[in-house]
């Protein structure tokens, strides 16, 4: 995607905020359920430097962008000790769901804010308000992407912890054995396969329609708020 200078300037802050709120939500819910590990590690902070993973946050997304592959990455996981939770099996599901849930809440607030922006800000606005509008648009998209991506039932994403808690214990133990291979599987499906077989249209036929369908509902909310 070719970005204008304004879009490039507006991109980092929404992305950082979406990631940081996602990670802090995991730790905050864990603390509410009895595990203060994240708090003890000083990870319940909005300081983005505490959540940066040099490989997942910087090197991997930068490399994928450089080779024009689908860009994804990850932050440093918030530490959670399930044995300090009141009900480890149930509570780990709640802790995992907290991250995507926070992104959905933020996406909803973003859609409302975009609707208010469209309603009250004139089209021929100055660069400052245009920057604000662009940032809100990115914030909506990043939060939706993080929520959907992390809900995938593939280890180590949040959806895998939710699925593990729903499975019978015997199946959950077998499913947990996939954890070392989950990230590699995603790289193969979302990066290597599209690069090797572009005619298959994996991203265009699978990823984009799902994201577009969800994104369309949030845009409908923005339009409702804007009155257009």
N, C-alpha and C positions, 0 to 999 in steps of 0.2 A: 504494500500500500504506500503510495507517494503522499507524504505529509507536507503541508504548508509550514512555513516557519512558525506561524501562530499555533498550529496544531502540535508541532514538536515541542514548543514551550509549555503548552497546556497539558501535555501527556504525563510527565513524571509524577506530579502530585496526586492526581486521582488514582494512579496505579499503586503508589506507595500506601495511600490511605486505605484502599480496599484490602490490600494484603495485610497491613498492620491490624486493622480491625478484625479481620478473619482470625489471625493468630491469637490476639488478645482475648477474643471471645472464647476460644478453647480453654485458655488458662483461667479465665474468670468463672466459667461454669464449673470447671474442675474444683476450684477453690470453694464455690458454693456447695459442692457435693462432698467436701471433706478433704480434698487433696491440695495443699498449699505449695506444691513443688514449684510451679511456675512463678508464684510470688516470691518464693525463697531464692529462685534463680534470677530475680529482677527482670522477668519477662512480661509482667503485666504493666507495660508502658507503651505509650504511643511513639516513643523514640524509634524511628525505623532502623537505626544502626544496630539495635538489639535483636532485630529479626532477620537481618541480611545473611543469606547463605552465599558465600563467594562463588560457588559453583552453580547452584540452582537459581540464584537471583541475578547473577551477573554474566558468568561465562556461557552457560547453556543458552539463555535467551539471546545474548549477543551473537553467538555463533549461528543460531538458527536464523536470526534476522539477516546476518551477513550472507548466508547461502540461500536466502529467500524461501526458507522452509516454514511451516507453521510454527509460530513462536509460543512456547510455554515454558514455565519454570516453577520454582517453589521457593518458599522462605524457610528459614531455620525452624524446624518443628518446635512448638512449645512443649516443654517436658511435662509429662503426666505420668504419675505412678498409680496404676489402677488399684494396687493393693492398699492405698490410703483412702480409696473411695468407699462409701458406705455399702454400695452394691456394685461391685466391679463390672459385672456383665451388663447390667442395665445402664449404669452411670457412664461407662465408656461410650455407649451409643449416644447418650445425651451430650457428652463432651464433643464427640465427633460431629454431631449435627449442629452444634453451636456455631461453628465457622461458616458453613453455607447459609445457615439461618440469618446470621448477622449481615451477610452480603445481600440476601433477599430483602431484608429490612432497609438496608442502605439504598438498594436499587429502587425500592418503592418511594423512599424519600426523594431520591434523585428525580424520578419521574414526576412527582408532585412539584418539585422545584423547577423542572424544565417547563411544566405547564404554566406556572406562575411567571416564569421568565418570558415565555411567548405572549402571555396575556398583557404584561405591563411594560416590557422593554420594546421600544420601536425597532423596526428592521434596520434603519440606518444609524444604528448606535455606534459609539466610539470603540476604540480598540480594547479598553479595559473591560467593558461589559461584554464585548464579543469574546474576550478571553474567558470570562466567567461562564458564558453559555457553552463554549467549547469544552471547558473543564467539566461541566455538569454532564454533558453528553458522554464524555469518556468515562466519567465516574459510574454512570448507569451501565455502560457496556462492560467495564471491567468487573463490576460487582456481579453481574449476571454470569459472565464467563467463569469467574472463580466459583460461584455457587454450583453451576452445572458441572464444571470440570471436576470439582471435588466430590460431587455426589456419585461419580462413576464407581460401581462396585468392584474396583480393581485396586489391589494393594499397591502403594500405601495410602491411597486417597481416603478421605473421610467416609465415602460410601462403603468402603470395604469394612470399616469398623461397625457401621450400622448393620450391614448384612450379616457380619459375623455374630452380632448379638441376637439377630433374629433366627439364625439357623439352630437346629438341634446341636447340642454340645459335641457330639461325635463328628458331625459334618463341619462344625465350626473349626475343630482342630485340624481337619484335613484342609479346609479352605485356608487356614493360617499358613500352611506350608507354601502357598503361592506367593507370599509376601516378598521373598528375594527376587522374584521374576516380574513383578507387576510393572515397575517403572520401565524395565527393558521392553516389555510388551507394548507399552504405550509409545515408546520411541519408535518401535518397529511399525506400529499401525499408523501413527500420525506423522512420522517423518520419513522413514526409509521406504515404506510402501508407496506413498504419494510421489516420492522422488524417483523411484525405480519404475513405477507404473502410473504415470500421470493420466493415462487414458481411463483408468478405473474411476477417477474422480471421487476418491474416498472422502476428501474434505468437502467437496461441493455437494455430494449426494447424501452424506451422513451428518457431518458436523454442522454445516451452514444451515440446512433446513430446520434442525432442532433449535439452534440458537435463534434463528430468524423467527420461528413460531413464538418462542417465549418473549423475545425482544418486542415483537409486535403487540403483545398484550400490555407491556409496560408503556409502549408508545401510545396505546389507546387510553391508558390512564392519564398520560400527559396531555393528550388532546382533550379529554374530558375536563381536566382542570383548567386548561387554557380557554375552553369555550369555543374551539374551532371545529 
